[in-house]
């Protein structure tokens, strides 16, 4: 579960970098428990 969370975090980080400056709508932060917070 942690591995999947880390992989998802990396993917979301890549998406954030790609869309940054265009439409920064996705900001993902993960705590130590792997829960995702999307703002």
PQR file of N, CA, C, O and H, with PARSE charges and radii, in Angstrom:
ATOM      1  N   UNK A   1       0.853  -1.201   0.000 -0.4000 1.5000
ATOM      2  CA  UNK A   1       0.000   0.000   0.000 -0.0000 2.0000
ATOM      3  C   UNK A   1       0.879   1.238   0.000  0.5500 1.7000
ATOM      4  O   UNK A   1       0.600   2.212  -0.699 -0.5500 1.4000
ATOM      5  N   UNK A   2       1.937   1.192   0.786 -0.4000 1.5000
ATOM      6  CA  UNK A   2       2.840   2.345   0.845 -0.0000 2.0000
ATOM      7  C   UNK A   2       3.525   2.540  -0.503  0.5500 1.7000
ATOM      8  O   UNK A   2       3.721   3.669  -0.953 -0.5500 1.4000
ATOM      9  H   UNK A   2       2.163   0.401   1.354  0.4000 1.0000
ATOM     10  N   UNK A   3       3.890   1.421  -1.149 -0.4000 1.5000
ATOM     11  CA  UNK A   3       4.553   1.510  -2.445 -0.0000 2.0000
ATOM     12  C   UNK A   3       3.643   2.167  -3.470  0.5500 1.7000
ATOM     13  O   UNK A   3       4.077   3.022  -4.243 -0.5500 1.4000
ATOM     14  H   UNK A   3       3.731   0.504  -0.784  0.4000 1.0000
ATOM     15  N   UNK A   4       2.369   1.758  -3.470 -0.4000 1.5000
ATOM     16  CA  UNK A   4       1.406   2.335  -4.401 -0.0000 2.0000
ATOM     17  C   UNK A   4       1.241   3.827  -4.124  0.5500 1.7000
ATOM     18  O   UNK A   4       1.149   4.635  -5.049 -0.5500 1.4000
ATOM     19  H   UNK A   4       2.017   1.064  -2.842  0.4000 1.0000
ATOM     20  N   UNK A   5       1.204   4.179  -2.850 -0.4000 1.5000
ATOM     21  CA  UNK A   5       1.049   5.577  -2.472 -0.0000 2.0000
ATOM     22  C   UNK A   5       2.237   6.396  -2.950  0.5500 1.7000
ATOM     23  O   UNK A   5       2.065   7.500  -3.466 -0.5500 1.4000
ATOM     24  H   UNK A   5       1.279   3.523  -2.099  0.4000 1.0000
ATOM     25  N   UNK A   6       3.444   5.860  -2.782 -0.4000 1.5000
ATOM     26  CA  UNK A   6       4.639   6.574  -3.211 -0.0000 2.0000
ATOM     27  C   UNK A   6       4.631   6.741  -4.722  0.5500 1.7000
ATOM     28  O   UNK A   6       4.977   7.807  -5.231 -0.5500 1.4000
ATOM     29  H   UNK A   6       3.584   4.963  -2.364  0.4000 1.0000
ATOM     30  N   UNK A   7       4.239   5.695  -5.443 -0.4000 1.5000
ATOM     31  CA  UNK A   7       4.198   5.766  -6.900 -0.0000 2.0000
ATOM     32  C   UNK A   7       3.176   6.801  -7.350  0.5500 1.7000
ATOM     33  O   UNK A   7       3.419   7.563  -8.286 -0.5500 1.4000
ATOM     34  H   UNK A   7       3.958   4.829  -5.030  0.4000 1.0000
ATOM     35  N   UNK A   8       2.028   6.820  -6.673 -0.4000 1.5000
ATOM     36  CA  UNK A   8       0.986   7.784  -7.004 -0.0000 2.0000
ATOM     37  C   UNK A   8       1.469   9.202  -6.714  0.5500 1.7000
ATOM     38  O   UNK A   8       1.206  10.122  -7.489 -0.5500 1.4000
ATOM     39  H   UNK A   8       1.831   6.202  -5.913  0.4000 1.0000
ATOM     40  N   UNK A   9       2.173   9.377  -5.599 -0.4000 1.5000
ATOM     41  CA  UNK A   9       2.694  10.695  -5.248 -0.0000 2.0000
ATOM     42  C   UNK A   9       3.655  11.196  -6.311  0.5500 1.7000
ATOM     43  O   UNK A   9       3.614  12.368  -6.686 -0.5500 1.4000
ATOM     44  H   UNK A   9       2.387   8.630  -4.969  0.4000 1.0000
ATOM     45  N   UNK A  10       4.531  10.305  -6.804 -0.4000 1.5000
ATOM     46  CA  UNK A  10       5.477  10.700  -7.846 -0.0000 2.0000
ATOM     47  C   UNK A  10       4.736  11.080  -9.118  0.5500 1.7000
ATOM     48  O   UNK A  10       5.084  12.057  -9.781 -0.5500 1.4000
ATOM     49  H   UNK A  10       4.564   9.353  -6.500  0.4000 1.0000
ATOM     50  N   UNK A  11       3.714  10.305  -9.454 -0.4000 1.5000
ATOM     51  CA  UNK A  11       2.931  10.600 -10.657 -0.0000 2.0000
ATOM     52  C   UNK A  11       2.232  11.945 -10.529  0.5500 1.7000
ATOM     53  O   UNK A  11       2.237  12.743 -11.467 -0.5500 1.4000
ATOM     54  H   UNK A  11       3.431   9.511  -8.915  0.4000 1.0000
ATOM     55  N   UNK A  12       1.632  12.200  -9.371 -0.4000 1.5000
ATOM     56  CA  UNK A  12       0.938  13.458  -9.158 -0.0000 2.0000
ATOM     57  C   UNK A  12       1.915  14.617  -9.166  0.5500 1.7000
ATOM     58  O   UNK A  12       1.582  15.702  -9.642 -0.5500 1.4000
ATOM     59  H   UNK A  12       1.628  11.552  -8.609  0.4000 1.0000
ATOM     60  N   UNK A  13       3.122  14.404  -8.642 -0.4000 1.5000
ATOM     61  CA  UNK A  13       4.139  15.446  -8.651 -0.0000 2.0000
ATOM     62  C   UNK A  13       4.518  15.791 -10.086  0.5500 1.7000
ATOM     63  O   UNK A  13       4.704  16.961 -10.419 -0.5500 1.4000
ATOM     64  H   UNK A  13       3.393  13.522  -8.255  0.4000 1.0000
ATOM     65  N   UNK A  14       4.634  14.774 -10.936 -0.4000 1.5000
ATOM     66  CA  UNK A  14       4.946  15.005 -12.345 -0.0000 2.0000
ATOM     67  C   UNK A  14       3.825  15.788 -13.015  0.5500 1.7000
ATOM     68  O   UNK A  14       4.076  16.692 -13.813 -0.5500 1.4000
ATOM     69  H   UNK A  14       4.484  13.823 -10.666  0.4000 1.0000
ATOM     70  N   UNK A  15       2.583  15.433 -12.684 -0.4000 1.5000
ATOM     71  CA  UNK A  15       1.436  16.148 -13.252 -0.0000 2.0000
ATOM     72  C   UNK A  15       1.439  17.598 -12.784  0.5500 1.7000
ATOM     73  O   UNK A  15       1.164  18.506 -13.569 -0.5500 1.4000
ATOM     74  H   UNK A  15       2.379  14.699 -12.036  0.4000 1.0000
ATOM     75  N   UNK A  16       1.746  17.816 -11.521 -0.4000 1.5000
ATOM     76  CA  UNK A  16       1.805  19.171 -10.984 -0.0000 2.0000
ATOM     77  C   UNK A  16       2.853  19.993 -11.715  0.5500 1.7000
ATOM     78  O   UNK A  16       2.601  21.144 -12.072 -0.5500 1.4000
ATOM     79  H   UNK A  16       1.970  17.079 -10.883  0.4000 1.0000
ATOM     80  N   UNK A  17       4.029  19.411 -11.942 -0.4000 1.5000
ATOM     81  CA  UNK A  17       5.095  20.130 -12.636 -0.0000 2.0000
ATOM     82  C   UNK A  17       4.699  20.423 -14.073  0.5500 1.7000
ATOM     83  O   UNK A  17       5.038  21.478 -14.609 -0.5500 1.4000
ATOM     84  H   UNK A  17       4.233  18.476 -11.652  0.4000 1.0000
ATOM     85  N   UNK A  18       3.983  19.497 -14.700 -0.4000 1.5000
ATOM     86  CA  UNK A  18       3.587  19.666 -16.096 -0.0000 2.0000
ATOM     87  C   UNK A  18       2.528  20.746 -16.240  0.5500 1.7000
ATOM     88  O   UNK A  18       2.561  21.527 -17.191 -0.5500 1.4000
ATOM     89  H   UNK A  18       3.708  18.640 -14.264  0.4000 1.0000
ATOM     90  N   UNK A  19       1.584  20.796 -15.297 -0.4000 1.5000
ATOM     91  CA  UNK A  19       0.469  21.733 -15.413 -0.0000 2.0000
ATOM     92  C   UNK A  19       0.745  23.046 -14.686  0.5500 1.7000
ATOM     93  O   UNK A  19      -0.072  23.965 -14.738 -0.5500 1.4000
ATOM     94  H   UNK A  19       1.556  20.162 -14.525  0.4000 1.0000
ATOM     95  N   UNK A  20       1.896  23.139 -14.006 -0.4000 1.5000
ATOM     96  CA  UNK A  20       2.182  24.352 -13.243 -0.0000 2.0000
ATOM     97  C   UNK A  20       2.354  25.530 -14.191  0.5500 1.7000
ATOM     98  O   UNK A  20       3.088  25.432 -15.175 -0.5500 1.4000
ATOM     99  H   UNK A  20       2.559  22.392 -13.964  0.4000 1.0000
ATOM    100  N   UNK A  21       1.696  26.622 -13.911 -0.4000 1.5000
ATOM    101  CA  UNK A  21       1.775  27.792 -14.772 -0.0000 2.0000
ATOM    102  C   UNK A  21       0.657  27.810 -15.801  0.5500 1.7000
ATOM    103  O   UNK A  21       0.317  28.871 -16.327 -0.5500 1.4000
ATOM    104  H   UNK A  21       1.099  26.702 -13.112  0.4000 1.0000
ATOM    105  N   UNK A  22       0.087  26.660 -16.093 -0.4000 1.5000
ATOM    106  CA  UNK A  22      -1.037  26.585 -17.021 -0.0000 2.0000
ATOM    107  C   UNK A  22      -2.334  26.609 -16.233  0.5500 1.7000
ATOM    108  O   UNK A  22      -3.129  27.543 -16.333 -0.5500 1.4000
ATOM    109  H   UNK A  22       0.363  25.799 -15.666  0.4000 1.0000
ATOM    110  N   UNK A  23      -2.527  25.562 -15.452 -0.4000 1.5000
ATOM    111  CA  UNK A  23      -3.708  25.501 -14.588 -0.0000 2.0000
ATOM    112  C   UNK A  23      -3.361  24.742 -13.322  0.5500 1.7000
ATOM    113  O   UNK A  23      -3.644  23.549 -13.206 -0.5500 1.4000
ATOM    114  H   UNK A  23      -1.881  24.803 -15.371  0.4000 1.0000
ATOM    115  N   UNK A  24      -2.744  25.438 -12.369 -0.4000 1.5000
ATOM    116  CA  UNK A  24      -2.326  24.786 -11.112 -0.0000 2.0000
ATOM    117  C   UNK A  24      -3.526  24.451 -10.243  0.5500 1.7000
ATOM    118  O   UNK A  24      -3.791  25.130  -9.250 -0.5500 1.4000
ATOM    119  H   UNK A  24      -2.514  26.407 -12.464  0.4000 1.0000
ATOM    120  N   UNK A  25      -4.249  23.407 -10.613 -0.4000 1.5000
ATOM    121  CA  UNK A  25      -5.453  23.049  -9.884 -0.0000 2.0000
ATOM    122  C   UNK A  25      -5.225  21.872  -8.962  0.5500 1.7000
ATOM    123  O   UNK A  25      -6.000  21.630  -8.036 -0.5500 1.4000
ATOM    124  H   UNK A  25      -4.034  22.856 -11.419  0.4000 1.0000
ATOM    125  N   UNK A  26      -4.136  21.128  -9.227 -0.4000 1.5000
ATOM    126  CA  UNK A  26      -3.917  19.911  -8.449 -0.0000 2.0000
ATOM    127  C   UNK A  26      -2.721  20.083  -7.531  0.5500 1.7000
ATOM    128  O   UNK A  26      -1.587  20.223  -7.989 -0.5500 1.4000
ATOM    129  H   UNK A  26      -3.507  21.324  -9.979  0.4000 1.0000
ATOM    130  N   UNK A  27      -2.983  20.073  -6.242 -0.4000 1.5000
ATOM    131  CA  UNK A  27      -1.896  20.116  -5.273 -0.0000 2.0000
ATOM    132  C   UNK A  27      -2.080  18.930  -4.340  0.5500 1.7000
ATOM    133  O   UNK A  27      -3.054  18.856  -3.592 -0.5500 1.4000
ATOM    134  H   UNK A  27      -3.904  19.959  -5.871  0.4000 1.0000
ATOM    135  N   UNK A  28      -1.142  18.018  -4.396 -0.4000 1.5000
ATOM    136  CA  UNK A  28      -1.287  16.794  -3.618 -0.0000 2.0000
ATOM    137  C   UNK A  28      -0.235  16.737  -2.527  0.5500 1.7000
ATOM    138  O   UNK A  28       0.957  16.909  -2.782 -0.5500 1.4000
ATOM    139  H   UNK A  28      -0.351  18.079  -5.005  0.4000 1.0000
ATOM    140  N   UNK A  29      -0.687  16.494  -1.321 -0.4000 1.5000
ATOM    141  CA  UNK A  29       0.236  16.309  -0.208 -0.0000 2.0000
ATOM    142  C   UNK A  29      -0.113  14.999   0.479  0.5500 1.7000
ATOM    143  O   UNK A  29      -1.283  14.686   0.700 -0.5500 1.4000
ATOM    144  H   UNK A  29      -1.655  16.354  -1.114  0.4000 1.0000
ATOM    145  N   UNK A  30       0.917  14.246   0.809 -0.4000 1.5000
ATOM    146  CA  UNK A  30       0.671  12.970   1.475 -0.0000 2.0000
ATOM    147  C   UNK A  30       1.359  12.961   2.830  0.5500 1.7000
ATOM    148  O   UNK A  30       2.505  13.388   2.971 -0.5500 1.4000
ATOM    149  H   UNK A  30       1.867  14.501   0.630  0.4000 1.0000
ATOM    150  N   UNK A  31       0.643  12.472   3.809 -0.4000 1.5000
ATOM    151  CA  UNK A  31       1.246  12.356   5.135 -0.0000 2.0000
ATOM    152  C   UNK A  31       1.947  11.012   5.243  0.5500 1.7000
ATOM    153  O   UNK A  31       2.009  10.267   4.266 -0.5500 1.4000
ATOM    154  H   UNK A  31      -0.288  12.125   3.695  0.4000 1.0000
ATOM    155  N   UNK A  32       2.470  10.698   6.408 -0.4000 1.5000
ATOM    156  CA  UNK A  32       3.203   9.449   6.598 -0.0000 2.0000
ATOM    157  C   UNK A  32       2.279   8.241   6.427  0.5500 1.7000
ATOM    158  O   UNK A  32       2.749   7.132   6.173 -0.5500 1.4000
ATOM    159  H   UNK A  32       2.419  11.304   7.202  0.4000 1.0000
ATOM    160  N   UNK A  33       0.977   8.450   6.563 -0.4000 1.5000
ATOM    161  CA  UNK A  33       0.032   7.346   6.442 -0.0000 2.0000
ATOM    162  C   UNK A  33      -0.334   7.062   5.000  0.5500 1.7000
ATOM    163  O   UNK A  33      -0.990   6.062   4.707 -0.5500 1.4000
ATOM    164  H   UNK A  33       0.595   9.351   6.769  0.4000 1.0000
ATOM    165  N   UNK A  34       0.088   7.941   4.092 -0.4000 1.5000
ATOM    166  CA  UNK A  34      -0.186   7.712   2.689 -0.0000 2.0000
ATOM    167  C   UNK A  34      -1.525   8.279   2.250  0.5500 1.7000
ATOM    168  O   UNK A  34      -1.953   8.049   1.119 -0.5500 1.4000
ATOM    169  H   UNK A  34       0.621   8.753   4.330  0.4000 1.0000
ATOM    170  N   UNK A  35      -2.189   9.013   3.127 -0.4000 1.5000
ATOM    171  CA  UNK A  35      -3.459   9.609   2.745 -0.0000 2.0000
ATOM    172  C   UNK A  35      -3.205  10.797   1.827  0.5500 1.7000
ATOM    173  O   UNK A  35      -2.257  11.556   2.026 -0.5500 1.4000
ATOM    174  H   UNK A  35      -1.841   9.199   4.046  0.4000 1.0000
ATOM    175  N   UNK A  36      -4.062  10.951   0.819 -0.4000 1.5000
ATOM    176  CA  UNK A  36      -3.869  12.020  -0.145 -0.0000 2.0000
ATOM    177  C   UNK A  36      -4.817  13.172   0.158  0.5500 1.7000
ATOM    178  O   UNK A  36      -5.999  12.974   0.441 -0.5500 1.4000
ATOM    179  H   UNK A  36      -4.833  10.334   0.657  0.4000 1.0000
ATOM    180  N   UNK A  37      -4.268  14.379   0.091 -0.4000 1.5000
ATOM    181  CA  UNK A  37      -5.094  15.575   0.263 -0.0000 2.0000
ATOM    182  C   UNK A  37      -5.016  16.385  -1.016  0.5500 1.7000
ATOM    183  O   UNK A  37      -3.942  16.853  -1.393 -0.5500 1.4000
ATOM    184  H   UNK A  37      -3.308  14.541  -0.139  0.4000 1.0000
ATOM    185  N   UNK A  38      -6.144  16.553  -1.686 -0.4000 1.5000
ATOM    186  CA  UNK A  38      -6.163  17.280  -2.959 -0.0000 2.0000
ATOM    187  C   UNK A  38      -6.878  18.603  -2.774  0.5500 1.7000
ATOM    188  O   UNK A  38      -8.024  18.650  -2.328 -0.5500 1.4000
ATOM    189  H   UNK A  38      -7.017  16.173  -1.381  0.4000 1.0000
ATOM    190  N   UNK A  39      -6.183  19.679  -3.125 -0.4000 1.5000
ATOM    191  CA  UNK A  39      -6.773  21.007  -3.013 -0.0000 2.0000
ATOM    192  C   UNK A  39      -6.916  21.624  -4.395  0.5500 1.7000
ATOM    193  O   UNK A  39      -7.397  22.751  -4.521 -0.5500 1.4000
ATOM    194  H   UNK A  39      -5.252  19.640  -3.487  0.4000 1.0000
TER
END
